[in-house]
């Protein structure tokens, strides 16, 4: 869990993991920039966690520009387990058996990564998997839709194979992560997770999303600030992603091309995008 140590979000995130997660054989690696430790309140909080039950380990990385991919790659090298759960520090656990649900799929030989259901604090959907939308731009399906409304279409009733999931909460075998070389560090602030999923798919792995592992997500509070400050870099990464992947996946194989490519998706498109077969 990389963290900028905004305690307003980090405290409830860590407390919900430690108090609600029903499977207790895990280690939580908190990855922080060394400059965060100069704040006395932050240092005291982190030292209290790492000196507690032994479930939390502090990993400190050098004071350098933010690079989400590089930070996670370094943390994975420190991880002792064979299964990784990559988490944002602005999550709160809803379903206590989230780890069993996600690991159960991740341990299947054909599965490369498993994503979760994430809600905004008001109960609307933040992430229910990722669609490769028009022009290959990845987008969260059903974003801002209420759970009850989305359930009417049957999209939330079962686990599904999708093109990609967000790394705000993703579980995968460490061997799969290492097989594809981890995150591409040239995607410093965004799209590194989608790029990882597509490289896993190229190797023949499935990307699974489950509605039975639920979290609240405060929408990447710290990362969004980075993107706002580094818009030029974000735009460059976005262009590079489309140039790389649009020729490979011109259409999302897990999304009906006759449906709308405008949020929240899953609405009929008029006129139809695919012409009917005339015999």
C-alpha positions in Angstrom: 0.0 0.0 0.0 1.8 3.1 -1.2 0.8 6.1 0.9 1.2 9.8 1.1 0.2 9.5 4.7 -2.9 11.7 4.7 -4.0 10.4 8.0 -7.7 11.4 7.4 -7.8 8.5 4.9 -4.9 6.3 5.9 -6.2 5.7 9.5 -9.7 4.4 8.6 -8.2 2.4 5.7 -5.7 0.5 7.8 -8.1 0.1 10.7 -10.8 -1.3 8.5 -8.3 -3.8 7.0 -7.1 -4.9 10.4 -10.5 -5.0 12.1 -12.7 -6.4 9.3 -10.5 -8.8 7.2 -11.6 -12.3 8.2 -8.5 -14.0 6.9 -5.6 -13.0 9.2 -2.5 -14.6 7.6 -1.4 -11.4 5.8 1.3 -8.8 6.0 0.5 -5.1 5.3 3.4 -3.3 3.7 3.0 0.5 4.1 5.3 2.1 1.5 6.0 5.8 2.3 8.4 8.5 1.0 11.0 9.2 3.6 10.1 12.9 3.7 6.7 11.9 5.2 8.5 10.7 8.3 9.6 14.3 9.0 6.0 15.0 10.2 5.9 14.1 13.9 2.3 13.0 13.9 2.7 10.8 10.8 5.9 9.3 12.2 4.3 8.5 15.5 1.3 6.8 13.8 3.5 4.7 11.5 5.8 3.7 14.2 2.9 2.6 16.3 1.5 0.5 13.5 4.8 -1.2 12.6 5.6 -1.8 16.3 2.2 -3.5 17.0 0.9 -7.0 16.2 3.6 -7.6 13.5 1.1 -7.4 10.6 2.3 -4.0 9.4 5.7 -3.4 8.0 7.0 0.0 7.0 8.9 0.3 3.7 10.6 3.6 3.1 11.6 4.8 -0.3 13.9 7.7 -1.2 12.7 11.3 -1.5 12.1 11.5 -5.3 9.2 12.4 -7.7 6.1 10.3 -7.4 6.0 7.3 -9.6 3.2 4.8 -8.7 4.6 2.0 -10.9 8.1 2.3 -9.5 7.0 2.4 -5.9 4.8 -0.7 -6.3 7.6 -2.6 -8.1 9.9 -1.9 -5.2 7.3 -2.9 -2.7 6.6 -6.2 -4.5 10.3 -7.1 -4.2 9.9 -6.7 -0.4 6.8 -8.8 -0.2 7.2 -12.2 1.4 4.0 -13.9 0.3 3.1 -15.7 -2.9 -0.1 -13.6 -3.4 -0.1 -9.8 -3.7 -2.9 -7.5 -2.8 -2.2 -4.0 -4.2 -4.2 -1.4 -2.4 -4.7 2.3 -2.4 -4.6 4.1 1.0 -8.0 5.6 0.6 -10.1 2.4 0.8 -12.3 1.1 3.5 -13.3 -2.5 3.8 -17.0 -3.4 3.5 -17.0 -7.2 3.1 -14.8 -8.9 5.7 -14.1 -11.9 3.5 -12.8 -9.8 0.6 -9.4 -11.6 0.7 -10.9 -15.1 0.5 -13.1 -14.0 -2.4 -10.3 -12.5 -4.4 -7.5 -15.0 -3.6 -9.9 -17.8 -4.5 -9.8 -16.6 -8.1 -6.2 -15.4 -8.1 -5.0 -18.9 -7.3 -6.6 -20.4 -10.4 -3.9 -21.1 -12.9 -5.6 -19.3 -15.7 -6.2 -16.1 -13.8 -3.8 -13.2 -13.9 -5.5 -10.6 -11.7 -8.6 -10.1 -9.7 -10.4 -6.7 -9.1 -13.0 -5.7 -6.6 -16.3 -3.6 -6.4 -15.5 -0.1 -5.2 -18.1 2.5 -4.1 -17.9 6.2 -3.6 -18.9 7.2 0.0 -22.4 8.1 -1.2 -22.9 4.4 -2.3 -22.7 5.0 -6.1 -20.2 2.8 -8.0 -16.7 4.0 -8.5 -15.3 0.8 -10.1 -16.9 -2.3 -11.4 -14.2 -3.2 -13.9 -12.7 -1.4 -16.8 -14.0 -1.1 -20.4 -11.7 -0.3 -23.4 -14.0 2.4 -24.7 -14.0 4.4 -27.9 -10.6 4.9 -29.4 -9.2 2.4 -26.9 -9.5 4.8 -23.9 -10.0 2.7 -20.7 -12.9 3.8 -18.5 -14.7 2.5 -15.4 -18.0 0.9 -16.4 -21.1 1.9 -14.4 -19.2 4.8 -12.7 -21.6 7.0 -10.7 -24.5 4.5 -11.1 -26.3 3.4 -7.9 -25.9 -0.3 -7.0 -29.6 -0.9 -7.2 -29.9 0.5 -10.7 -26.9 -1.4 -12.0 -28.2 -4.6 -10.4 -31.3 -4.4 -12.6 -29.2 -5.2 -15.7 -27.6 -8.2 -14.0 -24.1 -6.8 -14.1 -23.5 -7.1 -10.4 -24.8 -10.6 -9.8 -21.8 -12.7 -10.7 -18.0 -12.7 -11.2 -17.0 -11.8 -14.7 -14.0 -11.8 -17.1 -13.1 -8.3 -18.2 -10.4 -6.5 -20.1 -8.9 -4.8 -17.0 -9.4 -3.8 -13.4 -8.0 -0.9 -11.3 -5.0 -1.5 -9.1 -6.7 0.6 -6.4 -7.6 -2.9 -5.2 -6.2 -5.9 -7.1 -5.1 -9.3 -6.1 -2.7 -11.5 -8.1 -0.1 -14.2 -7.7 3.4 -12.7 -7.3 4.6 -15.1 -10.0 2.2 -13.6 -12.5 3.3 -10.1 -11.6 7.0 -11.0 -12.1 6.3 -13.0 -15.3 5.2 -9.8 -17.1 7.9 -7.7 -15.5 5.6 -5.8 -13.0 4.4 -2.3 -13.7 5.8 -0.4 -16.7 7.6 2.4 -14.9 7.2 4.8 -17.8 3.6 5.1 -16.7 4.4 7.1 -13.6 1.0 8.4 -12.5 -1.8 6.6 -14.5 -2.7 3.7 -16.8 0.1 1.5 -15.3 -2.6 -0.9 -13.9 -4.5 -1.2 -17.2 -1.2 -1.7 -19.1 -0.4 -4.5 -16.6 -3.7 -6.2 -17.2 -3.4 -6.1 -20.9 0.1 -7.6 -20.8 -1.3 -10.4 -18.6 -4.0 -10.9 -21.2 -1.4 -11.1 -24.0 0.1 -14.0 -22.0 -3.2 -15.8 -22.0 -4.3 -14.9 -18.5 -7.9 -13.9 -17.6 -8.7 -10.7 -15.7 -11.5 -11.4 -13.2 -13.8 -8.9 -11.5 -15.9 -9.9 -8.5 -18.8 -8.0 -6.9 -18.4 -10.0 -3.7 -15.3 -8.1 -2.5 -16.6 -4.6 -1.6 -14.8 -1.4 -0.5 -15.5 2.2 -0.2 -13.0 4.2 -2.2 -12.3 7.9 -1.9 -11.2 8.0 -5.6 -7.5 8.1 -5.4 -7.3 11.4 -3.4 -3.6 11.7 -3.5 -3.1 10.4 -7.0 -5.7 12.7 -8.5 -3.7 15.6 -7.0 -0.6 14.4 -8.8 -2.5 14.1 -12.1 -3.8 17.7 -11.7 -0.3 18.9 -11.0 1.3 16.9 -13.8 -1.3 17.2 -16.6 1.3 17.3 -19.3 2.8 14.0 -18.1 -0.7 12.4 -17.8 -1.6 13.5 -21.3 1.7 12.0 -22.6 1.1 8.7 -20.9 -2.4 8.5 -22.2 -1.3 9.1 -25.8 1.4 6.5 -25.4 -1.1 3.9 -24.0 -3.5 4.4 -26.9 -0.7 4.2 -29.5 0.5 0.9 -27.9 -2.8 -0.9 -27.3 -5.4 0.4 -29.7 -3.9 -1.7 -32.6 -3.9 -4.8 -30.3 -7.4 -4.3 -28.9 -9.4 -2.2 -31.4 -12.6 -3.5 -29.7 -13.1 -4.7 -26.2 -13.9 -8.4 -26.4 -15.9 -8.3 -23.2 -18.2 -5.5 -24.3 -20.9 -5.7 -27.0 -20.1 -3.2 -29.8 -23.8 -2.5 -30.3 -23.9 -0.8 -26.9 -23.0 2.8 -26.2 -19.4 3.8 -25.7 -20.5 6.7 -23.5 -20.7 6.5 -19.7 -22.2 4.7 -17.8 -22.3 2.2 -20.8 -24.6 -0.8 -21.4 -27.2 1.3 -23.2 -28.2 0.4 -26.8 -26.4 2.4 -29.4 -28.4 4.0 -32.3 -27.7 3.3 -35.0 -26.2 -0.1 -34.3 -22.4 -0.1 -34.6 -22.3 -3.7 -36.1 -24.3 -4.3 -39.2 -26.6 -7.3 -39.1 -25.6 -10.4 -41.0 -27.6 -10.7 -44.2 -27.9 -14.3 -45.5 
